[in-house]
């Protein structure tokens, strides 16, 4: 009998899923793995917002950045972005600009005109 030189068995580390009482979804849901932003706002989001709601914000945020042409490097762009984030999660909700039309509607309109 020789020595067993096979690699050590691999152990799977199971991390428990962190649940939060999501204020956006108004129910318990899977939480974020880490704060998505630095500082107190990031901690507030981490403690109160689910992964699902954060993903929803990111999609809404993309639309805002494009429609308002926000420059997130500038102080004014960041101020608007954070203000909309606050409204989206803790306020009356962040609405799309009045002239915003989802992509499908814009394509349909362009085809009618063309």
N, C-alpha and C positions, 0 to 999 in steps of 0.2 A: 504494500500500500504506500502510495506516495502522498505528498502534501497536497492539500486542496488549494490550488492557486486561483480558483475562480473568484471573480470580484465579489465584494461584500454585497449582500442583498440591498437593494435600494429601498429606502423608506420614503413613503409619501407623507409629507407633512400636510395635514388638513387644517386649514385656517377656518375658524368659524366665520360665517358671513355676518357682517355687521348690519344690523337693522336700525332704521331710524323711523320716527314718526314724521313722515314727510308733510310739511305744511302746504306744499303745492298740490300733491295728490290727495291730501287729507286722509291718509291711511299709512299703515306701516309698510315699508318697502326696503329693499336692499340699499344700504348706504354707500357712499363713496369710499374708496380705499384710503385716500389721503385728502387733505384740504386742497381744493383746486386752485386756490389763490393764496398769496402771502397775506399775513396780517389778520386783523379782526374780522374782516368780511369773509375771508377764506375759512376761518374757524366757524363763523356763523353758518355758512353754507354747509360745511362738513357735518355740523351737528344737527341740521334741520332739513337738509335736502337729499333726496334719494338719487341714485344713479340715473334712473329713468327721467326724473324731473330735470336733472342737470343736462342730460342729453337733449331734452326738449329746449332748454335755454340755449344751448350751443347752436341748435338749428335756427332758433328765433334770432339769436345774436348775429349769425351770418347774414341774415336778411337785413337786419338793422345796419350792419357795417356796410353792406353793399348799397342799400337804398339811401342812407345818409352820407355815404362816402366817408365814413369815420376813419381817421388816422389814429390808431391806438397807440402810436408812439407819442403823439401830442397830448398835452395836459387836458385840453378841451375835449378831445376824442375820448380819453379815458374817463373824464367826468361824465360825459353823456352815456357811455357804456355802463358805468357803475350805477348811474341813476336809473337806467332802464332795467338793470339787473335787480335793483331794489324794488322797482315797481312790479316786475315780473313775479318775484317770489313773495314780497311782503306788502305790496301796495295794491292799487287798482288793476294791475296787469299792464304789461307793455304792449301797446297796440302797434300794428304796422302803420307806416305812413299812409295818408289818405290816398295817394296816387299809386300805391303798391298793388300790383296784380300778380298772382302766382304765375309761374312760367307757362303753364298749360293755357291759361287765358290769353297771355301775350302772343303765344304761337298761333292760337286760333284767330286772334284779331289780325295778325300780320297776314295770314292766309286769306282772310276775307278781303283785305285791302289790296293784295297782290294779284 
